[in-house]
C-alpha cells in the first residue's frame, strides 16, 4: 500500500529570492543534500547530490547549541577540522527569503560517496524533514543497505546501495509535467509486480508549480540485463550465431549434450515481450485509488494532434535526407515518402470515424462504461487512451533470474501540439506497442550489422516472424483478460511510421552511426515505387534476390557508415 510521507499534494514552491541565481536544498542527513539550481545553459535546472553541512537547514529544527554539536559530529565523520564556533550563516533563524542552508564545504565536496546510502536511510525513517518546495513519496520502505557502487553503464547517475537498492539521481530537470510518480504509485496500488519495486522518490516543485522527480530508489535486481543485451544475444542464437563470450542467464538456461550453451527463450522471447507489455497496459487500465478513471475516449481534436505531430516528424526526417549529412537516408527515405505519408494520414481517417461518438452519452457507471468502450472499439467509432509507459522499447525490459520487468517510467515529459497534450500522460496503447515493435526490428538490424550485412535476407525473415509473434501474444493477453478494446489496430502502422522517422531524426542529431537501423526497417517495410507507393504486408514480403547481397544493399543506400571505434 502506498505511503506518501509528506502529504498527497505538491508543496508550494519556495518564494524567489533577490539573488541572481536561486538554489534549493533538500537535506538527506547531517552531511548531504540534494541541490538544485538553474542550468546556466538554459532549458531547465541542474540537480546534484552534494556533501554540505545540511544540519543547518531549518528543516531539522536545531538550536544553535544543537548545531554546534551536530557540526562537530559532521567534522568527525568526514575528517574535517572542528570549528571553534558556529559560523554566522548557520543561524537557526534564516531570513524569510532563504531557500535553504548556506552550503559549507566538507573535506571532499566533489565526492558523492555515502549520499545514495543517506537517501535510502531517509526513505526508511518514519520522520522526514518537511521542506517547502519538496515532497518525499514512500511506496515500499527499502531494506537497510550499506555500501555503494556506481552502475557503470549509466555513469554516476545510478548507484547500487548494499546490493539491495538502486538510487537514481535525475541530473537535469525540465520544468514540464512529469507523470511517472503518479504512474508508479498507481502500479503499486493495483499490485502490478512486473516492474521493479519502487521504494520511493523525492519530488521538487518548480517555480511554475509543477512537481518533478529529482531522485528515485528502486529494488536492485541481481544479474539483470537490458533488452539491447539479452534480446540481441537471443536473436543471434536464433539465427545460428554464437554470441562471443556470452552465457545464457536467467530462467530457462540449460546446456545441450554437445556442451554448447543454449537458452530455451530463443524460440519465444518476442512473445514474452508481447505478454509483458500487455500485462503492463492491463494494469495501467485498472482503476485504483491513485487513478480512479484510467481509460477515456480520445476526442477527435486530440487524434488530429497525433496526426500533426507525426507529420512534423516526417518532415523533420525529410529535412535530414535533403541535408545529405547522413549516408543512405536520401536514397532510402525519399522514394518512400509518399508511402509513409499515406500511412500517417490514416490517423486522420481514425479522427473522422471518432467524430460521430464524440458527443454521445452522459454519465455512466463502471459496467456501462466498459461495455461502451468495447462497443465503440468494435465499430471503430472510438479510440481509447490510457496511461502508458511513454518510451517502451526493448532496452526498457530487463531480464533477470526472476523473469522480465519493465523499467524507466520517467523518460519523457508531456509535450503539446496545437495546445493538446500528446505525450506520456494519456495515449493509445498502440503508441507503446509501435515503439516496442520497431525496437525489436532494430535488434535485428544490430545483429545484421554485426555480420557485416551478410545475412540480411535471414534477418528480415526473422524480424517479420518475431514481430508477428510479439503482436499475437499481446493481443492474446488482452483477449484473455476481456480487454481487447484497449488496442486500436488502426494506429499501429501509423505510429510505427512516425517512430521510423523519429529514429532518423535522432540519428541525425545525436548518433549518426545509428541510422542503419531505421533505414533497414524502411527497406523491409515499404516498397520504393515513388508516387503511389504502398505499404507492403510484412507477412508476405520476401527480400528480392537482386538485393540480397551486401553490395546490392549498399548501392541502394541501405548500409550506413559504420560506427568508428
C-alpha positions as CSV (number, residue, x, y, z in Angstrom):
1,X,0.0,0.0,0.0
2,X,1.3,3.4,-0.9
3,X,2.6,5.6,1.9
4,X,3.1,9.2,0.8
5,X,5.1,10.5,3.7
6,X,4.8,14.3,3.4
7,X,1.2,14.6,2.0
8,X,-0.7,13.9,-1.2
9,X,-0.5,17.2,-2.9
10,X,2.5,19.2,-4.2
11,X,4.0,21.6,-1.7
12,X,4.1,25.3,-2.9
13,X,7.4,26.4,-4.4
14,X,9.7,28.5,-2.3
15,X,9.5,32.2,-2.9
16,X,12.1,33.6,-5.1
17,X,15.0,35.5,-3.5
18,X,16.6,38.7,-4.7
19,X,19.7,36.9,-5.7
20,X,20.5,36.5,-9.4
21,X,20.8,32.7,-9.0
22,X,18.5,30.7,-6.8
23,X,19.5,27.5,-5.2
24,X,17.2,24.9,-3.5
25,X,18.3,22.3,-1.0
26,X,16.7,19.2,0.5
27,X,18.7,17.7,3.4
28,X,19.2,13.9,3.3
29,X,21.1,13.7,6.6
30,X,23.5,16.0,8.5
31,X,26.2,15.8,5.8
32,X,24.4,15.7,2.5
33,X,21.6,17.2,0.5
34,X,20.0,17.4,-3.0
35,X,21.0,20.7,-4.5
36,X,19.0,22.3,-7.4
37,X,20.0,25.4,-9.3
38,X,19.1,26.9,-12.7
39,X,21.1,25.5,-15.7
40,X,23.4,28.2,-16.9
41,X,22.9,27.0,-20.4
42,X,19.1,27.3,-20.0
43,X,16.4,24.8,-20.6
44,X,15.9,23.6,-17.1
45,X,17.6,23.0,-13.8
46,X,20.7,21.1,-12.7
47,X,20.3,18.7,-9.8
48,X,23.1,17.1,-7.9
49,X,23.7,15.2,-4.6
50,X,26.3,17.1,-2.6
51,X,28.1,17.0,0.7
52,X,27.2,20.1,2.7
53,X,26.5,20.8,6.3
54,X,22.9,20.0,5.9
55,X,22.1,20.2,9.6
56,X,22.0,24.0,9.2
57,X,18.7,23.8,7.2
58,X,15.6,25.0,9.2
59,X,14.0,21.6,8.3
60,X,15.9,19.9,11.1
61,X,14.8,22.5,13.7
62,X,18.1,22.5,15.6
63,X,19.0,25.2,18.1
64,X,22.4,26.9,18.0
65,X,23.8,24.5,20.6
66,X,22.4,21.6,18.7
67,X,24.0,23.0,15.5
68,X,27.4,23.2,17.2
69,X,27.2,19.7,18.4
70,X,26.0,18.4,15.0
71,X,28.8,20.3,13.3
72,X,31.4,18.6,15.5
73,X,29.9,15.2,14.6
74,X,29.9,16.1,10.9
75,X,33.6,17.1,11.0
76,X,34.5,14.0,12.9
77,X,32.7,11.9,10.4
78,X,34.3,13.4,7.3
79,X,37.7,14.1,8.8
80,X,37.5,17.9,8.6
81,X,38.6,20.5,11.2
82,X,36.2,21.1,14.0
83,X,35.3,24.9,14.1
84,X,35.8,26.9,17.2
85,X,32.3,28.4,16.9
86,X,29.3,28.0,14.8
87,X,29.5,30.3,11.7
88,X,27.1,33.1,11.5
89,X,25.4,31.8,8.3
90,X,24.4,28.7,10.3
91,X,22.0,30.6,12.5
92,X,18.8,28.7,13.2
93,X,16.8,31.8,12.2
94,X,17.4,32.3,8.5
95,X,15.9,35.2,6.6
96,X,12.4,34.8,5.1
97,X,13.8,34.7,1.6
98,X,16.3,32.0,2.3
99,X,15.9,28.9,0.1
100,X,18.0,26.6,2.3
101,X,21.2,26.5,4.3
102,X,24.3,28.3,3.1
103,X,26.4,25.4,1.9
104,X,29.5,24.7,4.0
105,X,32.0,22.6,2.1
106,X,33.3,19.4,3.8
107,X,36.6,17.7,3.3
108,X,35.8,16.2,-0.1
109,X,33.0,18.3,-1.7
110,X,33.3,16.5,-5.1
111,X,32.7,13.0,-3.7
112,X,29.2,11.6,-3.7
113,X,30.1,8.6,-1.7
114,X,27.5,8.0,1.1
115,X,24.8,10.2,-0.3
116,X,22.8,7.4,-2.0
117,X,23.0,5.5,1.2
118,X,21.7,8.6,3.0
119,X,18.7,8.7,0.6
120,X,17.9,5.1,1.3
121,X,18.0,5.7,5.1
122,X,15.8,8.8,4.6
123,X,13.1,6.6,3.0
124,X,13.4,4.2,5.9
125,X,12.8,6.9,8.5
126,X,9.3,7.5,9.9
127,X,10.1,11.2,10.5
128,X,11.2,13.0,7.4
129,X,12.2,16.7,7.1
130,X,9.4,18.9,5.8
131,X,11.0,21.4,3.4
132,X,8.8,23.8,1.4
133,X,9.0,23.0,-2.3
134,X,9.9,19.3,-1.8
135,X,7.8,16.2,-1.2
136,X,9.0,12.7,-0.2
137,X,6.9,9.8,-1.6
138,X,7.5,6.4,0.0
139,X,5.7,3.5,-1.6
140,X,7.5,0.4,-0.1
141,X,10.1,1.3,2.6
142,X,13.5,0.0,1.5
143,X,15.6,-2.5,3.4
144,X,18.7,-1.4,5.3
145,X,21.5,-1.1,2.9
146,X,25.2,-0.2,3.3
147,X,28.0,0.3,0.8
148,X,27.8,1.9,-2.7
149,X,28.9,1.2,-6.2
150,X,28.0,3.1,-9.4
151,X,26.3,1.3,-12.2
152,X,29.0,1.6,-14.9
153,X,26.7,1.7,-18.0
154,X,24.8,4.6,-16.5
155,X,27.8,6.6,-15.2
156,X,27.4,8.0,-11.7
157,X,23.6,8.8,-12.2
158,X,22.7,5.5,-10.6
159,X,24.2,3.9,-7.6
160,X,23.7,0.4,-6.2
161,X,23.4,0.5,-2.4
162,X,24.2,-2.6,-0.4
163,X,23.4,-4.8,-3.5
164,X,19.7,-4.3,-2.5
165,X,18.6,-0.8,-3.7
166,X,19.3,1.3,-6.8
167,X,19.3,5.0,-6.3
168,X,18.9,7.2,-9.4
169,X,19.8,10.8,-9.4
170,X,17.9,13.0,-12.0
171,X,20.8,15.2,-13.1
172,X,18.8,17.6,-15.4
173,X,15.2,18.7,-14.5
174,X,12.8,20.1,-17.1
175,X,10.0,22.3,-15.9
176,X,7.3,20.3,-17.6
177,X,4.6,17.9,-16.5
178,X,6.1,14.5,-15.4
179,X,3.6,11.7,-14.9
180,X,6.0,9.0,-13.7
181,X,5.4,9.5,-9.9
182,X,1.6,9.0,-10.3
183,X,2.1,6.1,-12.7
184,X,4.4,4.2,-10.4
185,X,2.1,4.9,-7.4
186,X,-0.8,3.6,-9.5
187,X,1.1,0.4,-10.4
188,X,1.8,-0.1,-6.7
189,X,-1.8,0.4,-5.8
190,X,-3.0,-2.3,-8.3
191,X,-0.2,-4.6,-7.2
192,X,1.5,-5.0,-10.6
193,X,4.7,-6.9,-9.9
194,X,6.4,-6.9,-13.4
195,X,8.1,-3.6,-12.6
196,X,11.0,-3.2,-10.1
197,X,9.6,-2.4,-6.7
198,X,9.7,1.3,-6.2
199,X,10.8,2.2,-2.7
200,X,10.2,5.9,-3.0
201,X,11.2,9.2,-4.7
202,X,11.9,12.8,-3.9
203,X,9.8,15.4,-5.8
204,X,10.6,19.0,-6.2
205,X,8.0,21.7,-7.0
206,X,9.4,24.0,-9.7
207,X,8.9,27.8,-9.7
208,X,6.0,27.3,-12.1
209,X,4.3,25.0,-9.6
210,X,4.9,21.6,-11.4
211,X,6.2,18.6,-9.4
212,X,9.1,16.9,-11.0
213,X,11.2,13.9,-9.7
214,X,14.8,14.5,-8.7
215,X,15.7,11.2,-7.1
216,X,14.4,7.6,-7.1
217,X,15.0,4.4,-5.2
218,X,14.1,1.0,-6.6
219,X,14.8,-2.6,-5.8
220,X,18.1,-3.9,-7.1
221,X,17.7,-6.9,-9.5
222,X,20.9,-9.0,-9.5
223,X,22.2,-10.2,-12.8
224,X,19.7,-8.0,-14.7
225,X,20.4,-7.3,-18.4
226,X,18.5,-4.8,-20.6
227,X,17.0,-5.8,-23.9
228,X,19.8,-4.3,-26.1
229,X,21.9,-7.0,-24.5
230,X,19.7,-10.1,-23.9
231,X,17.5,-9.6,-27.0
232,X,20.5,-9.2,-29.3
233,X,22.0,-12.3,-27.7
234,X,18.9,-14.4,-28.3
235,X,18.4,-13.1,-31.8
236,X,22.0,-14.1,-32.7
237,X,21.3,-17.6,-31.3
238,X,18.0,-17.8,-33.3
239,X,20.0,-17.1,-36.4
240,X,22.7,-19.6,-35.6
241,X,25.3,-17.1,-34.5
242,X,27.0,-17.9,-31.2
243,X,27.4,-14.6,-29.2
244,X,31.1,-14.2,-28.4
245,X,31.9,-14.8,-24.7
246,X,28.2,-15.0,-23.7
247,X,26.4,-17.4,-21.5
248,X,22.7,-17.8,-21.1
249,X,21.3,-16.1,-18.0
250,X,18.0,-16.1,-16.2
251,X,15.3,-18.6,-16.3
252,X,15.3,-21.2,-19.0
253,X,19.1,-21.6,-19.3
254,X,20.3,-25.1,-20.0
255,X,23.2,-27.0,-21.5
256,X,22.9,-29.2,-24.6
257,X,24.5,-32.6,-24.8
258,X,27.1,-31.1,-27.1
259,X,28.2,-28.8,-24.3
260,X,27.1,-25.7,-26.3
261,X,25.2,-23.2,-24.1
262,X,21.6,-22.9,-25.1
263,X,18.7,-20.8,-23.8
264,X,15.1,-22.0,-24.0
265,X,13.9,-18.4,-24.5
266,X,15.4,-18.3,-28.1
267,X,12.2,-19.7,-29.7
268,X,9.6,-17.5,-27.9
269,X,11.2,-14.4,-26.4
270,X,9.3,-12.0,-28.8
271,X,6.0,-13.5,-27.4
272,X,7.3,-12.9,-23.9
273,X,7.9,-9.3,-24.7
274,X,4.3,-9.0,-26.0
275,X,2.8,-10.6,-22.9
276,X,4.8,-8.4,-20.5
277,X,3.7,-5.3,-22.5
278,X,0.1,-6.4,-22.4
279,X,0.1,-7.1,-18.7
280,X,1.6,-3.6,-18.1
281,X,-1.2,-2.0,-20.1
282,X,-3.8,-4.0,-18.4
283,X,-2.5,-2.9,-15.0
284,X,-2.4,0.7,-16.1
285,X,-6.0,0.4,-17.3
286,X,-7.2,-0.9,-14.0
287,X,-8.9,1.7,-11.7
288,X,-7.1,2.5,-8.4
289,X,-7.3,5.0,-5.6
290,X,-4.5,6.9,-7.4
291,X,-6.1,6.9,-10.8
292,X,-9.8,6.1,-10.5
293,X,-10.6,6.5,-14.2
294,X,-7.5,5.3,-16.1
295,X,-9.2,4.9,-19.5
296,X,-11.0,7.5,-21.6
297,X,-12.2,8.2,-25.1
298,X,-9.9,10.3,-27.2
299,X,-11.6,13.4,-28.6
300,X,-11.2,13.9,-32.4
301,X,-9.1,17.0,-31.9
302,X,-6.6,15.0,-29.9
303,X,-6.4,12.4,-32.6
304,X,-5.7,15.1,-35.1
305,X,-2.9,16.4,-32.9
306,X,-1.3,13.0,-33.1
307,X,-1.6,13.3,-36.9
308,X,0.0,16.7,-36.8
309,X,2.9,15.5,-34.6
310,X,3.5,12.6,-36.9
311,X,3.6,14.8,-40.0
312,X,6.1,17.1,-38.2
313,X,8.3,14.1,-37.5
314,X,8.0,13.0,-41.2
315,X,9.0,16.5,-42.4
316,X,12.0,16.6,-40.0
317,X,13.2,13.2,-41.3
318,X,12.8,14.5,-44.9
319,X,14.9,17.5,-44.0
320,X,17.6,15.1,-42.7
321,X,17.5,13.4,-46.1
322,X,17.8,16.7,-48.0
323,X,20.7,17.9,-45.8
324,X,22.7,15.0,-47.1
325,X,24.8,14.6,-44.0
326,X,23.9,11.0,-43.3
327,X,24.8,8.4,-45.9
328,X,21.9,6.5,-47.4
329,X,19.0,8.5,-45.9
330,X,18.1,10.3,-49.2
331,X,18.3,7.1,-51.2
332,X,16.1,5.1,-48.9
333,X,13.7,7.6,-47.4
334,X,12.8,10.0,-50.3
335,X,11.3,7.3,-52.6
336,X,9.3,6.1,-49.7
337,X,7.9,9.4,-48.5
338,X,4.5,9.0,-50.3
339,X,4.0,5.6,-48.7
340,X,5.0,6.9,-45.2
341,X,2.7,9.9,-45.6
342,X,-0.2,7.7,-46.7
343,X,0.2,5.5,-43.7
344,X,0.4,8.5,-41.3
345,X,-2.7,10.0,-42.9
346,X,-4.7,7.0,-41.6
347,X,-4.7,8.8,-38.3
348,X,-6.9,11.5,-39.8
349,X,-9.2,8.8,-41.0
350,X,-9.4,7.5,-37.4
351,X,-10.2,11.0,-36.2
352,X,-13.1,11.3,-38.7
353,X,-14.5,7.9,-37.6
354,X,-14.4,9.2,-34.0
355,X,-16.5,12.3,-34.8
356,X,-19.8,10.6,-34.5
357,X,-19.2,9.3,-31.0
358,X,-17.5,12.4,-29.6
359,X,-20.8,13.9,-28.1
360,X,-22.6,10.6,-27.3
361,X,-23.7,9.6,-23.9
362,X,-23.6,11.1,-20.4
363,X,-22.6,9.8,-17.1
364,X,-22.0,6.1,-17.0
365,X,-21.3,3.6,-14.2
366,X,-18.3,1.4,-14.5
367,X,-20.1,-1.5,-16.1
368,X,-21.8,0.7,-18.7
369,X,-18.6,2.5,-19.4
370,X,-16.7,-0.8,-20.0
371,X,-19.5,-2.0,-22.4
372,X,-19.5,1.3,-24.2
373,X,-15.7,1.1,-24.6
374,X,-16.0,-2.4,-26.1
375,X,-18.8,-1.5,-28.4
376,X,-17.1,1.7,-29.5
377,X,-13.9,-0.2,-30.3
378,X,-15.7,-2.8,-32.3
379,X,-17.5,-0.4,-34.6
380,X,-14.4,1.9,-34.9
381,X,-16.2,5.0,-33.6
382,X,-14.0,5.4,-30.5
383,X,-10.3,5.4,-29.7
384,X,-9.3,4.6,-26.2
385,X,-6.5,6.2,-24.4
386,X,-4.9,5.4,-21.0
387,X,-1.8,5.8,-19.0
388,X,1.1,4.1,-20.9
389,X,4.8,3.7,-20.5
390,X,5.7,6.5,-22.9
391,X,9.0,5.2,-24.2
392,X,8.6,1.4,-24.4
393,X,11.4,-0.3,-26.3
394,X,13.4,-3.5,-25.7
395,X,16.0,-1.5,-23.7
396,X,13.3,-0.8,-21.0
397,X,12.7,-4.5,-20.5
398,X,15.1,-6.1,-18.1
399,X,15.7,-9.8,-17.9
400,X,16.9,-11.3,-14.6
401,X,16.6,-14.7,-12.9
402,X,13.0,-13.7,-11.8
403,X,11.8,-13.1,-15.3
404,X,11.1,-9.8,-17.1
405,X,10.4,-6.4,-15.7
406,X,9.7,-3.0,-17.3
407,X,11.7,0.0,-16.1
408,X,12.2,3.7,-16.7
409,X,8.8,5.3,-16.5
410,X,10.3,8.8,-16.4
411,X,12.0,9.3,-19.8
412,X,9.8,11.9,-21.4
413,X,7.9,14.9,-20.1
414,X,4.5,15.5,-21.6
415,X,4.6,17.7,-24.7
416,X,1.9,19.7,-26.5
417,X,1.0,20.0,-30.2
418,X,-1.6,22.7,-31.1
419,X,-2.3,23.1,-27.4
420,X,-3.2,19.4,-26.9
421,X,-1.0,17.0,-24.8
422,X,0.3,14.2,-26.9
423,X,2.9,12.8,-24.6
424,X,3.1,10.3,-21.8
425,X,0.1,11.1,-19.7
426,X,-2.7,9.5,-21.7
427,X,-2.2,7.8,-25.0
428,X,-3.3,4.8,-27.1
429,X,-1.6,1.5,-26.2
430,X,-0.7,1.3,-29.9
431,X,1.8,4.1,-29.2
432,X,3.8,1.9,-26.8
433,X,3.3,-1.2,-29.0
434,X,4.6,0.5,-32.1
435,X,7.8,1.6,-30.4
436,X,8.3,-1.9,-29.0
437,X,7.8,-3.5,-32.4
438,X,10.2,-1.0,-34.1
439,X,12.8,-1.7,-31.4
440,X,12.6,-5.4,-32.0
441,X,13.3,-4.8,-35.7
442,X,16.2,-2.6,-34.6
443,X,17.6,-5.6,-32.6
444,X,17.5,-7.5,-35.9
445,X,19.4,-4.6,-37.6
446,X,22.1,-4.7,-34.9
447,X,22.6,-8.4,-35.5
448,X,22.7,-7.8,-39.3
449,X,25.3,-5.2,-38.9
450,X,27.4,-7.5,-36.7
451,X,27.6,-9.9,-39.6
452,X,28.8,-7.2,-42.0
453,X,25.3,-7.3,-43.6
454,X,25.9,-10.8,-44.9
455,X,22.7,-12.3,-43.5
456,X,20.1,-9.6,-44.4
457,X,17.5,-11.9,-46.0
458,X,17.6,-14.2,-43.0
459,X,17.5,-11.2,-40.6
460,X,14.5,-9.8,-42.5
461,X,12.6,-13.1,-42.3
462,X,13.3,-13.4,-38.6
463,X,12.2,-9.8,-37.9
464,X,8.9,-10.4,-39.6
465,X,8.2,-13.6,-37.7
466,X,9.3,-12.1,-34.4
467,X,7.2,-9.0,-34.7
468,X,4.1,-11.1,-35.6
469,X,4.8,-13.3,-32.6
470,X,5.0,-10.3,-30.3
471,X,1.8,-8.8,-31.7
472,X,-0.1,-12.1,-31.5
473,X,1.0,-12.7,-27.9
474,X,0.0,-9.1,-26.9
475,X,-3.5,-9.4,-28.4
476,X,-3.9,-12.8,-26.8
477,X,-3.2,-11.4,-23.4
478,X,-5.7,-8.6,-23.8
479,X,-8.3,-11.0,-25.1
480,X,-7.8,-13.4,-22.2
481,X,-8.5,-10.5,-19.8
482,X,-11.6,-9.4,-21.8
483,X,-10.0,-6.1,-22.7
484,X,-9.3,-6.5,-26.4
485,X,-10.7,-3.0,-27.0
486,X,-7.6,-1.4,-25.4
487,X,-5.6,-1.9,-28.6
488,X,-6.7,0.0,-31.7
489,X,-5.0,-1.9,-34.6
490,X,-5.6,1.1,-37.0
491,X,-3.0,3.1,-35.2
492,X,-0.1,0.6,-35.1
493,X,1.3,1.2,-38.6
494,X,1.0,5.0,-38.5
495,X,2.8,5.2,-35.1
496,X,5.4,2.8,-36.4
497,X,6.0,5.0,-39.4
498,X,6.3,8.0,-37.1
499,X,8.8,6.1,-35.0
500,X,10.9,5.3,-38.0
501,X,11.1,9.0,-38.8
502,X,11.9,9.8,-35.2
503,X,14.9,7.3,-35.3
504,X,16.3,9.0,-38.4
505,X,16.0,12.4,-36.8
506,X,17.6,11.1,-33.6
507,X,20.5,9.7,-35.6
508,X,21.0,13.0,-37.4
509,X,21.1,14.9,-34.1
510,X,23.0,12.6,-31.8
511,X,24.2,9.3,-33.2
512,X,24.9,9.3,-37.0
513,X,26.2,5.7,-36.8
514,X,22.7,4.5,-35.7
515,X,20.9,5.4,-38.9
516,X,21.4,2.0,-40.5
517,X,18.8,0.6,-38.1
518,X,15.7,2.7,-39.2
519,X,16.9,2.5,-42.8
520,X,16.8,-1.2,-42.6
521,X,13.3,-1.1,-41.3
522,X,12.2,1.2,-44.0
523,X,13.8,-1.0,-46.6
524,X,12.0,-4.1,-45.3
525,X,8.6,-2.5,-44.7
526,X,8.0,-0.2,-47.7
527,X,8.4,-0.6,-51.4
528,X,10.2,2.1,-53.4
529,X,7.8,2.9,-56.3
530,X,7.8,6.6,-55.6
531,X,4.4,8.2,-56.3
532,X,1.6,5.7,-55.5
533,X,3.9,3.5,-53.4
534,X,2.0,1.3,-51.0
535,X,2.8,-0.4,-47.7
536,X,4.0,-4.0,-48.1
537,X,2.3,-6.6,-46.0
538,X,5.1,-7.8,-43.7
539,X,3.7,-11.3,-43.6
540,X,4.1,-11.9,-47.3
541,X,7.1,-9.8,-48.4
542,X,10.3,-11.6,-49.4
543,X,13.7,-10.0,-49.9
544,X,14.3,-9.5,-53.7
545,X,17.0,-11.8,-55.0
546,X,18.9,-8.9,-56.6
547,X,19.0,-7.0,-53.2
548,X,20.3,-9.9,-51.1
549,X,24.0,-9.2,-51.3
550,X,25.7,-6.6,-49.2
551,X,26.8,-4.9,-52.3
552,X,23.3,-4.6,-53.5
553,X,22.2,-3.2,-50.2
554,X,25.0,-0.6,-50.3
555,X,24.2,0.5,-53.8
556,X,20.7,1.3,-52.7
557,X,21.8,3.3,-49.7
558,X,20.8,0.9,-47.0
559,X,24.1,0.5,-45.3
560,X,25.1,3.5,-43.3
561,X,28.6,4.4,-42.4
562,X,29.6,2.0,-39.6
563,X,30.4,3.5,-36.2
564,X,34.0,4.4,-35.7
565,X,35.9,2.6,-32.8
